[in-house]
Every structure is written in structure tokens, then in C-alpha cells.
Amino acid sequence: GRVRAVAGSIAEGVRAPGFRGCAFLNAATEYPDPVHPIHRAVVAHRKWFAETVTELLAEAGCLPAGEAGR
């Protein structure tokens, strides 16, 4: 289902030629100051992604979804 589709999409991107790591994690290391707007955007994205994965896992019946979503 949807969890497999998300995981497949991520795996495809990671295996792509020229992949240089997660753009969000790379940005977080470039801008480590927690009050910098880029760092804050990275934190917001990570929160959104974790919540989205948790919701997808819950829909798929994976419980406890919160722990699995991290």
C-alpha cells in the first residue's frame, strides 16, 4: 500500500546516480544554529515527515505506529 510506495520512492531516490544525501539533513549540518530559518525549516519538515509516516503506518494497522514511524 501507501507505506510501501513511500519507502519505494525513497529507496529509488537514494539509489539514483549522483545522490548526495538527504537535502534536509545536509542543510541541517550546514546551518546548525537552531534559530536559523533554514534549520527551523528542516526541523518542521522532519516533524511533518514523522507524523505522515506514523499516520500511514497506523492506517496499515502497524501498531504502535508512533514508535515505528520514528
PyMOL Python script that loads the backbone (N, CA, C, O; Angstrom):
from pymol import cmd

cmd.read_pdbstr("""\
ATOM      1  N   GLY A   1       0.786  -1.176   0.000  1.00  0.00           N
ATOM      2  CA  GLY A   1       0.000   0.000   0.000  1.00  0.00           C
ATOM      3  C   GLY A   1       0.842   1.260   0.000  1.00  0.00           C
ATOM      4  O   GLY A   1       1.908   1.331  -0.612  1.00  0.00           O
ATOM      5  N   ARG A   2       0.338   2.230   0.693  1.00  0.00           N
ATOM      6  CA  ARG A   2       0.958   3.556   0.674  1.00  0.00           C
ATOM      7  C   ARG A   2       2.311   3.584   1.381  1.00  0.00           C
ATOM      8  O   ARG A   2       3.211   4.313   0.964  1.00  0.00           O
ATOM      9  N   VAL A   3       2.462   2.796   2.445  1.00  0.00           N
ATOM     10  CA  VAL A   3       3.757   2.750   3.141  1.00  0.00           C
ATOM     11  C   VAL A   3       4.821   2.212   2.194  1.00  0.00           C
ATOM     12  O   VAL A   3       5.923   2.754   2.109  1.00  0.00           O
ATOM     13  N   ARG A   4       4.486   1.154   1.493  1.00  0.00           N
ATOM     14  CA  ARG A   4       5.436   0.553   0.545  1.00  0.00           C
ATOM     15  C   ARG A   4       5.778   1.543  -0.577  1.00  0.00           C
ATOM     16  O   ARG A   4       6.924   1.604  -1.024  1.00  0.00           O
ATOM     17  N   ALA A   5       4.793   2.310  -1.026  1.00  0.00           N
ATOM     18  CA  ALA A   5       5.032   3.292  -2.087  1.00  0.00           C
ATOM     19  C   ALA A   5       5.997   4.383  -1.622  1.00  0.00           C
ATOM     20  O   ALA A   5       6.901   4.775  -2.360  1.00  0.00           O
ATOM     21  N   VAL A   6       5.801   4.868  -0.404  1.00  0.00           N
ATOM     22  CA  VAL A   6       6.699   5.899   0.134  1.00  0.00           C
ATOM     23  C   VAL A   6       8.112   5.334   0.283  1.00  0.00           C
ATOM     24  O   VAL A   6       9.086   5.969  -0.123  1.00  0.00           O
ATOM     25  N   ALA A   7       8.218   4.148   0.862  1.00  0.00           N
ATOM     26  CA  ALA A   7       9.533   3.530   1.051  1.00  0.00           C
ATOM     27  C   ALA A   7      10.206   3.271  -0.295  1.00  0.00           C
ATOM     28  O   ALA A   7      11.410   3.481  -0.439  1.00  0.00           O
ATOM     29  N   GLY A   8       9.434   2.819  -1.274  1.00  0.00           N
ATOM     30  CA  GLY A   8       9.981   2.567  -2.603  1.00  0.00           C
ATOM     31  C   GLY A   8      10.486   3.836  -3.262  1.00  0.00           C
ATOM     32  O   GLY A   8      11.531   3.836  -3.913  1.00  0.00           O
ATOM     33  N   SER A   9       9.749   4.902  -3.092  1.00  0.00           N
ATOM     34  CA  SER A   9      10.160   6.182  -3.666  1.00  0.00           C
ATOM     35  C   SER A   9      11.461   6.673  -3.037  1.00  0.00           C
ATOM     36  O   SER A   9      12.351   7.162  -3.732  1.00  0.00           O
ATOM     37  N   ILE A  10      11.560   6.540  -1.727  1.00  0.00           N
ATOM     38  CA  ILE A  10      12.786   6.951  -1.034  1.00  0.00           C
ATOM     39  C   ILE A  10      13.959   6.078  -1.486  1.00  0.00           C
ATOM     40  O   ILE A  10      15.042   6.589  -1.768  1.00  0.00           O
ATOM     41  N   ALA A  11      13.742   4.774  -1.553  1.00  0.00           N
ATOM     42  CA  ALA A  11      14.808   3.858  -1.967  1.00  0.00           C
ATOM     43  C   ALA A  11      15.273   4.167  -3.387  1.00  0.00           C
ATOM     44  O   ALA A  11      16.468   4.118  -3.681  1.00  0.00           O
ATOM     45  N   GLU A  12      14.330   4.483  -4.258  1.00  0.00           N
ATOM     46  CA  GLU A  12      14.679   4.826  -5.639  1.00  0.00           C
ATOM     47  C   GLU A  12      15.561   6.075  -5.676  1.00  0.00           C
ATOM     48  O   GLU A  12      16.549   6.122  -6.409  1.00  0.00           O
ATOM     49  N   GLY A  13      15.202   7.072  -4.889  1.00  0.00           N
ATOM     50  CA  GLY A  13      15.987   8.302  -4.857  1.00  0.00           C
ATOM     51  C   GLY A  13      17.382   8.088  -4.307  1.00  0.00           C
ATOM     52  O   GLY A  13      18.349   8.651  -4.819  1.00  0.00           O
ATOM     53  N   VAL A  14      17.491   7.278  -3.269  1.00  0.00           N
ATOM     54  CA  VAL A  14      18.786   7.013  -2.637  1.00  0.00           C
ATOM     55  C   VAL A  14      19.720   6.269  -3.591  1.00  0.00           C
ATOM     56  O   VAL A  14      20.933   6.476  -3.569  1.00  0.00           O
ATOM     57  N   ARG A  15      19.152   5.411  -4.418  1.00  0.00           N
ATOM     58  CA  ARG A  15      19.969   4.633  -5.355  1.00  0.00           C
ATOM     59  C   ARG A  15      20.293   5.389  -6.640  1.00  0.00           C
ATOM     60  O   ARG A  15      21.070   4.899  -7.459  1.00  0.00           O
ATOM     61  N   ALA A  16      19.715   6.561  -6.830  1.00  0.00           N
ATOM     62  CA  ALA A  16      19.919   7.314  -8.067  1.00  0.00           C
ATOM     63  C   ALA A  16      21.373   7.775  -8.187  1.00  0.00           C
ATOM     64  O   ALA A  16      22.001   8.151  -7.197  1.00  0.00           O
ATOM     65  N   PRO A  17      21.893   7.739  -9.411  1.00  0.00           N
ATOM     66  CA  PRO A  17      23.254   8.251  -9.613  1.00  0.00           C
ATOM     67  C   PRO A  17      23.339   9.711  -9.157  1.00  0.00           C
ATOM     68  O   PRO A  17      22.441  10.510  -9.423  1.00  0.00           O
ATOM     69  N   GLY A  18      24.396  10.029  -8.490  1.00  0.00           N
ATOM     70  CA  GLY A  18      24.601  11.399  -8.050  1.00  0.00           C
ATOM     71  C   GLY A  18      23.917  11.762  -6.744  1.00  0.00           C
ATOM     72  O   GLY A  18      23.989  12.911  -6.307  1.00  0.00           O
ATOM     73  N   PHE A  19      23.252  10.797  -6.114  1.00  0.00           N
ATOM     74  CA  PHE A  19      22.603  11.089  -4.831  1.00  0.00           C
ATOM     75  C   PHE A  19      23.659  11.520  -3.831  1.00  0.00           C
ATOM     76  O   PHE A  19      24.671  10.842  -3.653  1.00  0.00           O
ATOM     77  N   ARG A  20      23.421  12.648  -3.179  1.00  0.00           N
ATOM     78  CA  ARG A  20      24.414  13.199  -2.254  1.00  0.00           C
ATOM     79  C   ARG A  20      23.862  13.335  -0.847  1.00  0.00           C
ATOM     80  O   ARG A  20      24.273  14.221  -0.098  1.00  0.00           O
ATOM     81  N   GLY A  21      22.953  12.480  -0.493  1.00  0.00           N
ATOM     82  CA  GLY A  21      22.381  12.511   0.846  1.00  0.00           C
ATOM     83  C   GLY A  21      21.098  13.305   0.880  1.00  0.00           C
ATOM     84  O   GLY A  21      20.745  13.993  -0.078  1.00  0.00           O
ATOM     85  N   CYS A  22      20.417  13.201   1.979  1.00  0.00           N
ATOM     86  CA  CYS A  22      19.156  13.909   2.171  1.00  0.00           C
ATOM     87  C   CYS A  22      19.419  15.415   2.196  1.00  0.00           C
ATOM     88  O   CYS A  22      20.231  15.896   2.986  1.00  0.00           O
ATOM     89  N   ALA A  23      18.737  16.142   1.342  1.00  0.00           N
ATOM     90  CA  ALA A  23      18.930  17.594   1.273  1.00  0.00           C
ATOM     91  C   ALA A  23      18.606  18.264   2.606  1.00  0.00           C
ATOM     92  O   ALA A  23      19.248  19.244   2.983  1.00  0.00           O
ATOM     93  N   PHE A  24      17.613  17.736   3.315  1.00  0.00           N
ATOM     94  CA  PHE A  24      17.237  18.333   4.594  1.00  0.00           C
ATOM     95  C   PHE A  24      18.310  18.091   5.654  1.00  0.00           C
ATOM     96  O   PHE A  24      18.656  19.001   6.407  1.00  0.00           O
ATOM     97  N   LEU A  25      18.833  16.875   5.714  1.00  0.00           N
ATOM     98  CA  LEU A  25      19.894  16.605   6.689  1.00  0.00           C
ATOM     99  C   LEU A  25      21.169  17.356   6.334  1.00  0.00           C
ATOM    100  O   LEU A  25      21.879  17.833   7.219  1.00  0.00           O
ATOM    101  N   ASN A  26      21.458  17.461   5.050  1.00  0.00           N
ATOM    102  CA  ASN A  26      22.621  18.239   4.630  1.00  0.00           C
ATOM    103  C   ASN A  26      22.464  19.698   5.042  1.00  0.00           C
ATOM    104  O   ASN A  26      23.412  20.318   5.523  1.00  0.00           O
ATOM    105  N   ALA A  27      21.269  20.244   4.854  1.00  0.00           N
ATOM    106  CA  ALA A  27      21.016  21.637   5.235  1.00  0.00           C
ATOM    107  C   ALA A  27      21.150  21.828   6.743  1.00  0.00           C
ATOM    108  O   ALA A  27      21.668  22.847   7.201  1.00  0.00           O
ATOM    109  N   ALA A  28      20.685  20.850   7.508  1.00  0.00           N
ATOM    110  CA  ALA A  28      20.779  20.952   8.970  1.00  0.00           C
ATOM    111  C   ALA A  28      22.234  21.008   9.423  1.00  0.00           C
ATOM    112  O   ALA A  28      22.560  21.710  10.380  1.00  0.00           O
ATOM    113  N   THR A  29      23.106  20.275   8.744  1.00  0.00           N
ATOM    114  CA  THR A  29      24.520  20.316   9.128  1.00  0.00           C
ATOM    115  C   THR A  29      25.180  21.612   8.677  1.00  0.00           C
ATOM    116  O   THR A  29      26.119  22.085   9.317  1.00  0.00           O
ATOM    117  N   GLU A  30      24.700  22.187   7.589  1.00  0.00           N
ATOM    118  CA  GLU A  30      25.243  23.463   7.112  1.00  0.00           C
ATOM    119  C   GLU A  30      24.778  24.636   7.974  1.00  0.00           C
ATOM    120  O   GLU A  30      25.475  25.642   8.100  1.00  0.00           O
ATOM    121  N   TYR A  31      23.597  24.493   8.563  1.00  0.00           N
ATOM    122  CA  TYR A  31      23.001  25.557   9.383  1.00  0.00           C
ATOM    123  C   TYR A  31      22.604  24.990  10.747  1.00  0.00           C
ATOM    124  O   TYR A  31      21.416  24.799  11.009  1.00  0.00           O
ATOM    125  N   PRO A  32      23.578  24.719  11.619  1.00  0.00           N
ATOM    126  CA  PRO A  32      23.281  24.063  12.896  1.00  0.00           C
ATOM    127  C   PRO A  32      22.608  24.954  13.944  1.00  0.00           C
ATOM    128  O   PRO A  32      22.082  24.449  14.935  1.00  0.00           O
ATOM    129  N   ASP A  33      22.620  26.259  13.735  1.00  0.00           N
ATOM    130  CA  ASP A  33      22.005  27.171  14.709  1.00  0.00           C
ATOM    131  C   ASP A  33      20.495  26.941  14.730  1.00  0.00           C
ATOM    132  O   ASP A  33      19.830  27.165  13.719  1.00  0.00           O
ATOM    133  N   PRO A  34      19.943  26.499  15.858  1.00  0.00           N
ATOM    134  CA  PRO A  34      18.519  26.145  15.915  1.00  0.00           C
ATOM    135  C   PRO A  34      17.558  27.301  15.645  1.00  0.00           C
ATOM    136  O   PRO A  34      16.376  27.063  15.398  1.00  0.00           O
ATOM    137  N   VAL A  35      18.031  28.535  15.686  1.00  0.00           N
ATOM    138  CA  VAL A  35      17.135  29.658  15.391  1.00  0.00           C
ATOM    139  C   VAL A  35      17.242  30.124  13.935  1.00  0.00           C
ATOM    140  O   VAL A  35      16.483  30.993  13.505  1.00  0.00           O
ATOM    141  N   HIS A  36      18.171  29.557  13.187  1.00  0.00           N
ATOM    142  CA  HIS A  36      18.314  29.931  11.778  1.00  0.00           C
ATOM    143  C   HIS A  36      17.085  29.438  11.007  1.00  0.00           C
ATOM    144  O   HIS A  36      16.626  28.319  11.241  1.00  0.00           O
ATOM    145  N   PRO A  37      16.549  30.243  10.102  1.00  0.00           N
ATOM    146  CA  PRO A  37      15.338  29.848   9.366  1.00  0.00           C
ATOM    147  C   PRO A  37      15.474  28.531   8.604  1.00  0.00           C
ATOM    148  O   PRO A  37      14.514  27.765   8.519  1.00  0.00           O
ATOM    149  N   ILE A  38      16.647  28.264   8.053  1.00  0.00           N
ATOM    150  CA  ILE A  38      16.825  27.002   7.324  1.00  0.00           C
ATOM    151  C   ILE A  38      16.775  25.829   8.293  1.00  0.00           C
ATOM    152  O   ILE A  38      16.125  24.821   8.017  1.00  0.00           O
ATOM    153  N   HIS A  39      17.451  25.955   9.415  1.00  0.00           N
ATOM    154  CA  HIS A  39      17.423  24.877  10.413  1.00  0.00           C
ATOM    155  C   HIS A  39      15.994  24.644  10.901  1.00  0.00           C
ATOM    156  O   HIS A  39      15.569  23.501  11.069  1.00  0.00           O
ATOM    157  N   ARG A  40      15.265  25.718  11.125  1.00  0.00           N
ATOM    158  CA  ARG A  40      13.878  25.596  11.580  1.00  0.00           C
ATOM    159  C   ARG A  40      13.011  24.914  10.526  1.00  0.00           C
ATOM    160  O   ARG A  40      12.121  24.135  10.865  1.00  0.00           O
ATOM    161  N   ALA A  41      13.266  25.203   9.250  1.00  0.00           N
ATOM    162  CA  ALA A  41      12.521  24.551   8.170  1.00  0.00           C
ATOM    163  C   ALA A  41      12.815  23.054   8.140  1.00  0.00           C
ATOM    164  O   ALA A  41      11.920  22.245   7.897  1.00  0.00           O
ATOM    165  N   VAL A  42      14.068  22.693   8.386  1.00  0.00           N
ATOM    166  CA  VAL A  42      14.444  21.277   8.432  1.00  0.00           C
ATOM    167  C   VAL A  42      13.712  20.578   9.573  1.00  0.00           C
ATOM    168  O   VAL A  42      13.164  19.492   9.386  1.00  0.00           O
ATOM    169  N   VAL A  43      13.699  21.187  10.739  1.00  0.00           N
ATOM    170  CA  VAL A  43      13.013  20.599  11.894  1.00  0.00           C
ATOM    171  C   VAL A  43      11.523  20.442  11.600  1.00  0.00           C
ATOM    172  O   VAL A  43      10.931  19.415  11.935  1.00  0.00           O
ATOM    173  N   ALA A  44      10.919  21.440  10.984  1.00  0.00           N
ATOM    174  CA  ALA A  44       9.496  21.364  10.639  1.00  0.00           C
ATOM    175  C   ALA A  44       9.238  20.247   9.641  1.00  0.00           C
ATOM    176  O   ALA A  44       8.237  19.540   9.748  1.00  0.00           O
ATOM    177  N   HIS A  45      10.133  20.081   8.667  1.00  0.00           N
ATOM    178  CA  HIS A  45       9.964  19.009   7.680  1.00  0.00           C
ATOM    179  C   HIS A  45      10.087  17.640   8.333  1.00  0.00           C
ATOM    180  O   HIS A  45       9.299  16.739   8.044  1.00  0.00           O
ATOM    181  N   ARG A  46      11.066  17.482   9.204  1.00  0.00           N
ATOM    182  CA  ARG A  46      11.252  16.190   9.887  1.00  0.00           C
ATOM    183  C   ARG A  46      10.027  15.844  10.726  1.00  0.00           C
ATOM    184  O   ARG A  46       9.607  14.688  10.771  1.00  0.00           O
ATOM    185  N   LYS A  47       9.456  16.844  11.388  1.00  0.00           N
ATOM    186  CA  LYS A  47       8.245  16.628  12.187  1.00  0.00           C
ATOM    187  C   LYS A  47       7.096  16.205  11.280  1.00  0.00           C
ATOM    188  O   LYS A  47       6.386  15.245  11.579  1.00  0.00           O
ATOM    189  N   TRP A  48       6.912  16.923  10.167  1.00  0.00           N
ATOM    190  CA  TRP A  48       5.855  16.584   9.217  1.00  0.00           C
ATOM    191  C   TRP A  48       6.045  15.164   8.685  1.00  0.00           C
ATOM    192  O   TRP A  48       5.090  14.391   8.618  1.00  0.00           O
ATOM    193  N   PHE A  49       7.283  14.820   8.306  1.00  0.00           N
ATOM    194  CA  PHE A  49       7.536  13.502   7.732  1.00  0.00           C
ATOM    195  C   PHE A  49       7.257  12.403   8.752  1.00  0.00           C
ATOM    196  O   PHE A  49       6.625  11.400   8.421  1.00  0.00           O
ATOM    197  N   ALA A  50       7.717  12.579   9.983  1.00  0.00           N
ATOM    198  CA  ALA A  50       7.472  11.574  11.027  1.00  0.00           C
ATOM    199  C   ALA A  50       5.979  11.412  11.282  1.00  0.00           C
ATOM    200  O   ALA A  50       5.498  10.291  11.447  1.00  0.00           O
ATOM    201  N   GLU A  51       5.248  12.512  11.316  1.00  0.00           N
ATOM    202  CA  GLU A  51       3.795  12.433  11.520  1.00  0.00           C
ATOM    203  C   GLU A  51       3.115  11.732  10.353  1.00  0.00           C
ATOM    204  O   GLU A  51       2.205  10.928  10.556  1.00  0.00           O
ATOM    205  N   THR A  52       3.550  12.029   9.139  1.00  0.00           N
ATOM    206  CA  THR A  52       2.964  11.408   7.950  1.00  0.00           C
ATOM    207  C   THR A  52       3.219   9.908   7.937  1.00  0.00           C
ATOM    208  O   THR A  52       2.304   9.125   7.681  1.00  0.00           O
ATOM    209  N   VAL A  53       4.452   9.503   8.209  1.00  0.00           N
ATOM    210  CA  VAL A  53       4.779   8.073   8.237  1.00  0.00           C
ATOM    211  C   VAL A  53       4.001   7.376   9.347  1.00  0.00           C
ATOM    212  O   VAL A  53       3.509   6.265   9.153  1.00  0.00           O
ATOM    213  N   THR A  54       3.887   8.009  10.490  1.00  0.00           N
ATOM    214  CA  THR A  54       3.120   7.430  11.601  1.00  0.00           C
ATOM    215  C   THR A  54       1.665   7.222  11.197  1.00  0.00           C
ATOM    216  O   THR A  54       1.085   6.176  11.489  1.00  0.00           O
ATOM    217  N   GLU A  55       1.072   8.208  10.529  1.00  0.00           N
ATOM    218  CA  GLU A  55      -0.315   8.075  10.069  1.00  0.00           C
ATOM    219  C   GLU A  55      -0.455   6.943   9.060  1.00  0.00           C
ATOM    220  O   GLU A  55      -1.402   6.161   9.135  1.00  0.00           O
ATOM    221  N   LEU A  56       0.474   6.850   8.124  1.00  0.00           N
ATOM    222  CA  LEU A  56       0.419   5.783   7.126  1.00  0.00           C
ATOM    223  C   LEU A  56       0.547   4.412   7.777  1.00  0.00           C
ATOM    224  O   LEU A  56      -0.156   3.474   7.401  1.00  0.00           O
ATOM    225  N   LEU A  57       1.442   4.296   8.752  1.00  0.00           N
ATOM    226  CA  LEU A  57       1.611   3.020   9.447  1.00  0.00           C
ATOM    227  C   LEU A  57       0.359   2.663  10.240  1.00  0.00           C
ATOM    228  O   LEU A  57      -0.042   1.500  10.276  1.00  0.00           O
ATOM    229  N   ALA A  58      -0.257   3.649  10.871  1.00  0.00           N
ATOM    230  CA  ALA A  58      -1.493   3.393  11.620  1.00  0.00           C
ATOM    231  C   ALA A  58      -2.596   2.932  10.677  1.00  0.00           C
ATOM    232  O   ALA A  58      -3.336   2.002  10.998  1.00  0.00           O
ATOM    233  N   GLU A  59      -2.713   3.578   9.505  1.00  0.00           N
ATOM    234  CA  GLU A  59      -3.711   3.168   8.513  1.00  0.00           C
ATOM    235  C   GLU A  59      -3.476   1.732   8.059  1.00  0.00           C
ATOM    236  O   GLU A  59      -4.422   1.002   7.763  1.00  0.00           O
ATOM    237  N   ALA A  60      -2.203   1.332   8.009  1.00  0.00           N
ATOM    238  CA  ALA A  60      -1.858  -0.016   7.568  1.00  0.00           C
ATOM    239  C   ALA A  60      -1.991  -1.038   8.690  1.00  0.00           C
ATOM    240  O   ALA A  60      -1.795  -2.232   8.467  1.00  0.00           O
ATOM    241  N   GLY A  61      -2.322  -0.577   9.894  1.00  0.00           N
ATOM    242  CA  GLY A  61      -2.512  -1.486  11.019  1.00  0.00           C
ATOM    243  C   GLY A  61      -1.248  -1.806  11.785  1.00  0.00           C
ATOM    244  O   GLY A  61      -1.245  -2.731  12.599  1.00  0.00           O
ATOM    245  N   CYS A  62      -0.178  -1.075  11.553  1.00  0.00           N
ATOM    246  CA  CYS A  62       1.072  -1.294  12.283  1.00  0.00           C
ATOM    247  C   CYS A  62       0.998  -0.540  13.605  1.00  0.00           C
ATOM    248  O   CYS A  62       0.988   0.691  13.623  1.00  0.00           O
ATOM    249  N   LEU A  63       0.948  -1.262  14.683  1.00  0.00           N
ATOM    250  CA  LEU A  63       0.846  -0.633  15.997  1.00  0.00           C
ATOM    251  C   LEU A  63       1.949  -1.168  16.899  1.00  0.00           C
ATOM    252  O   LEU A  63       2.234  -2.363  16.829  1.00  0.00           O
ATOM    253  N   PRO A  64       2.575  -0.374  17.727  1.00  0.00           N
ATOM    254  CA  PRO A  64       2.341   1.060  17.886  1.00  0.00           C
ATOM    255  C   PRO A  64       2.980   1.846  16.747  1.00  0.00           C
ATOM    256  O   PRO A  64       4.197   1.813  16.571  1.00  0.00           O
ATOM    257  N   ALA A  65       2.174   2.539  15.992  1.00  0.00           N
ATOM    258  CA  ALA A  65       2.637   3.252  14.805  1.00  0.00           C
ATOM    259  C   ALA A  65       3.616   4.360  15.148  1.00  0.00           C
ATOM    260  O   ALA A  65       4.550   4.608  14.385  1.00  0.00           O
ATOM    261  N   GLY A  66       3.425   5.033  16.278  1.00  0.00           N
ATOM    262  CA  GLY A  66       4.313   6.131  16.658  1.00  0.00           C
ATOM    263  C   GLY A  66       5.754   5.695  16.784  1.00  0.00           C
ATOM    264  O   GLY A  66       6.655   6.376  16.295  1.00  0.00           O
ATOM    265  N   GLU A  67       5.980   4.572  17.431  1.00  0.00           N
ATOM    266  CA  GLU A  67       7.344   4.071  17.590  1.00  0.00           C
ATOM    267  C   GLU A  67       7.913   3.639  16.250  1.00  0.00           C
ATOM    268  O   GLU A  67       9.081   3.898  15.958  1.00  0.00           O
ATOM    269  N   ALA A  68       7.106   2.988  15.438  1.00  0.00           N
ATOM    270  CA  ALA A  68       7.574   2.530  14.132  1.00  0.00           C
ATOM    271  C   ALA A  68       7.833   3.703  13.196  1.00  0.00           C
ATOM    272  O   ALA A  68       8.717   3.628  12.342  1.00  0.00           O
ATOM    273  N   GLY A  69       7.069   4.791  13.346  1.00  0.00           N
ATOM    274  CA  GLY A  69       7.227   5.954  12.490  1.00  0.00           C
ATOM    275  C   GLY A  69       8.514   6.709  12.699  1.00  0.00           C
ATOM    276  O   GLY A  69       8.935   7.485  11.842  1.00  0.00           O
ATOM    277  N   ARG A  70       9.142   6.485  13.840  1.00  0.00           N
ATOM    278  CA  ARG A  70      10.418   7.164  14.103  1.00  0.00           C
ATOM    279  C   ARG A  70      11.479   6.341  13.487  1.00  0.00           C
ATOM    280  O   ARG A  70      12.656   6.692  13.565  1.00  0.00           O
TER     281      ARG A  70
END
""", "prot")
cmd.dss("prot")
cmd.show_as("cartoon", "prot")
cmd.util.cbc("prot")
cmd.orient("prot")
